[in-house]
């Protein structure tokens, strides 16, 4: 199997937790009984699921200001789940390029949502990527400026 499949299964499970958040352990067991994954893919699945759940509030704070004319509470849960998953990968999985995370989010949106959603998911994630790149550049530039002052 592949990370792509594990990512899609993680998305499906995270979405199901949005609908029915009770009894995580039982739901995980039943889900993985139905949607079998290899050991390596199960590890990646678990990494994504636990990471998204741990950082959900953080991700929502990054998403909401970029929703022009929308409140996060009004977003379709499918779209929100896709963006949270992509943000986890973008911020916490160094071995997954940001462009891959965004591309995979758009692919999930194409499969599980609609054209309008696909566009704003891409726009929101792209905005976060640009802001993160600028912030990284600024901190690097500031570090270099600090070093210029030292003999």
Secondary structure, 3 states (H helix, E strand, C coil): CCHHHHHHHHHHHHHHHHHCCCCHHHHHHHHHHHCCCCHHHHHHHHHHHHHHHHHHHHHHHHHHCCCCCCCHHHCCHHHHHHHHHHHHHHHHCCCCCHHHHHHHHHHHHHHHCCHHHHHHHHHHHHHHHHHHHHHHHHHHHHHHHHHHHCC
